[in-house]
């Protein structure tokens, strides 16, 4: 693993195209601001597929994975099942592979909340997912040096 110039995969769930684009733009900007240029994008139809992309990327040798998407509550229990399994799946990938995964998946009640949490501002989930990955990569590097 090269922590000096990490390879980062971005998994993007495109069910909500406009939100996916906003999250991706902010996360790529945050990665580039941190000096990371080795970024590859992988697209999936929905958030439910993000844990699989995370596992594929970890197995392919990426140093970190940023996962982006949105789940907006509807009128059925589908929201609860998807949110729970996406979070569980992404955490499982991190714990079993040791590859940091940034959780940039919006789990919101409505479109207004989704907009507020994507594409800039203090609640930008794309940027926060990158910050989490960078912190984990730093900690991993420090611990590996012991």
C-alpha positions as CSV (number, residue, x, y, z in Angstrom):
1,X,0.0,0.0,0.0
2,X,1.3,3.4,-0.9
3,X,0.1,5.9,1.7
4,X,2.3,8.6,0.2
5,X,0.1,8.6,-3.0
6,X,-2.9,6.5,-2.2
7,X,-5.1,5.0,-4.9
8,X,-8.7,5.9,-4.1
9,X,-11.8,4.4,-5.6
10,X,-15.1,6.3,-5.6
11,X,-18.3,4.2,-5.8
12,X,-21.2,6.3,-7.0
13,X,-24.8,5.2,-6.7
14,X,-26.6,7.0,-9.5
15,X,-30.3,6.4,-8.6
16,X,-30.6,10.1,-7.7
17,X,-28.3,11.5,-10.5
18,X,-28.3,15.1,-9.4
19,X,-27.4,14.2,-5.8
20,X,-24.7,11.8,-7.0
21,X,-23.1,14.4,-9.1
22,X,-23.0,16.9,-6.3
23,X,-21.5,14.4,-3.9
24,X,-19.0,13.3,-6.4
25,X,-17.9,16.8,-7.3
26,X,-17.3,17.7,-3.6
27,X,-15.5,14.5,-2.8
28,X,-13.2,14.7,-5.8
29,X,-12.4,18.3,-4.9
30,X,-11.5,17.3,-1.4
31,X,-9.3,14.4,-2.6
32,X,-7.5,16.7,-5.0
33,X,-7.1,19.4,-2.3
34,X,-5.4,16.7,-0.2
35,X,-3.0,16.0,-3.1
36,X,-4.6,12.8,-4.2
37,X,-4.8,12.4,-8.0
38,X,-5.0,8.6,-8.4
39,X,-8.8,8.4,-8.3
40,X,-11.0,5.9,-10.2
41,X,-14.8,6.1,-10.4
42,X,-17.2,3.1,-10.4
43,X,-20.9,3.5,-10.9
44,X,-23.7,1.4,-9.5
45,X,-27.5,1.8,-9.9
46,X,-28.3,2.3,-6.2
47,X,-27.0,2.5,-2.7
48,X,-27.6,-1.1,-2.0
49,X,-24.8,-2.1,-4.4
50,X,-22.2,0.2,-2.8
51,X,-20.8,-2.4,-0.3
52,X,-20.1,-4.7,-3.2
53,X,-18.2,-2.0,-5.1
54,X,-16.3,-1.3,-1.8
55,X,-15.3,-5.0,-1.6
56,X,-14.3,-5.2,-5.3
57,X,-12.2,-2.1,-4.9
58,X,-10.5,-3.3,-1.7
59,X,-9.7,-6.7,-3.3
60,X,-8.3,-4.8,-6.4
61,X,-5.7,-3.1,-4.3
62,X,-7.2,0.4,-3.7
63,X,-5.9,2.0,-0.5
64,X,-9.3,3.6,0.3
65,X,-12.9,3.8,-1.0
66,X,-15.3,6.7,-0.9
67,X,-18.9,5.6,-1.3
68,X,-21.5,8.1,-2.4
69,X,-25.3,7.9,-2.9
70,X,-28.6,8.8,-1.4
71,X,-31.6,7.0,0.1
72,X,-34.6,9.2,0.6
73,X,-37.5,8.0,2.9
74,X,-40.6,7.0,1.1
75,X,-43.9,5.5,2.2
76,X,-42.7,2.0,2.8
77,X,-40.1,0.2,5.0
78,X,-37.8,-0.1,2.0
79,X,-35.8,2.9,3.3
80,X,-35.0,1.3,6.6
81,X,-33.8,-1.9,5.1
82,X,-31.6,-0.3,2.5
83,X,-30.0,2.2,4.9
84,X,-29.3,-0.5,7.5
85,X,-27.8,-3.0,5.0
86,X,-25.7,-0.3,3.2
87,X,-24.2,0.9,6.4
88,X,-23.6,-2.7,7.7
89,X,-22.1,-3.8,4.4
90,X,-19.7,-0.9,4.1
91,X,-18.5,-1.4,7.7
92,X,-18.1,-5.1,7.1
93,X,-15.8,-4.4,4.1
94,X,-13.7,-2.0,6.3
95,X,-13.3,-4.5,9.1
96,X,-12.6,-7.6,7.0
97,X,-10.2,-5.9,4.5
98,X,-8.6,-3.2,6.5
99,X,-9.3,-0.8,3.6
100,X,-10.9,2.5,4.9
101,X,-14.3,3.3,3.4
102,X,-15.8,6.7,3.6
103,X,-19.6,6.7,4.1
104,X,-21.0,9.4,1.8
105,X,-24.4,8.0,1.6
106,X,-27.2,10.4,2.4
107,X,-30.0,8.9,4.5
108,X,-32.6,11.6,4.6
109,X,-36.2,12.3,4.9
110,X,-36.7,14.5,1.8
111,X,-35.0,16.2,-1.1
112,X,-34.4,19.4,0.8
113,X,-32.3,17.6,3.4
114,X,-30.4,15.8,0.6
115,X,-29.5,19.1,-1.1
116,X,-28.3,20.5,2.2
117,X,-26.0,17.6,2.7
118,X,-24.5,17.5,-0.8
119,X,-22.5,19.8,-2.9
120,X,-20.8,22.1,-0.4
121,X,-21.5,23.6,3.0
122,X,-20.7,22.3,6.5
123,X,-22.9,19.2,6.1
124,X,-21.5,18.0,2.8
125,X,-21.4,14.2,3.0
126,X,-19.1,13.8,0.1
127,X,-16.5,16.0,1.7
128,X,-17.0,14.3,5.1
129,X,-16.5,10.8,3.6
130,X,-13.2,12.0,2.2
131,X,-12.2,13.5,5.5
132,X,-12.9,10.1,7.2
133,X,-10.9,8.2,4.7
134,X,-7.9,10.6,5.0
135,X,-8.0,10.3,8.8
136,X,-8.1,6.5,8.6
137,X,-5.2,6.4,6.1
138,X,-3.2,8.7,8.4
139,X,-3.9,6.5,11.5
140,X,-3.1,3.4,9.5
141,X,0.3,4.9,8.4
142,X,1.1,5.9,12.0
143,X,0.2,2.4,13.4
144,X,2.2,0.6,10.6
145,X,5.3,2.6,11.7
146,X,5.2,1.2,15.2
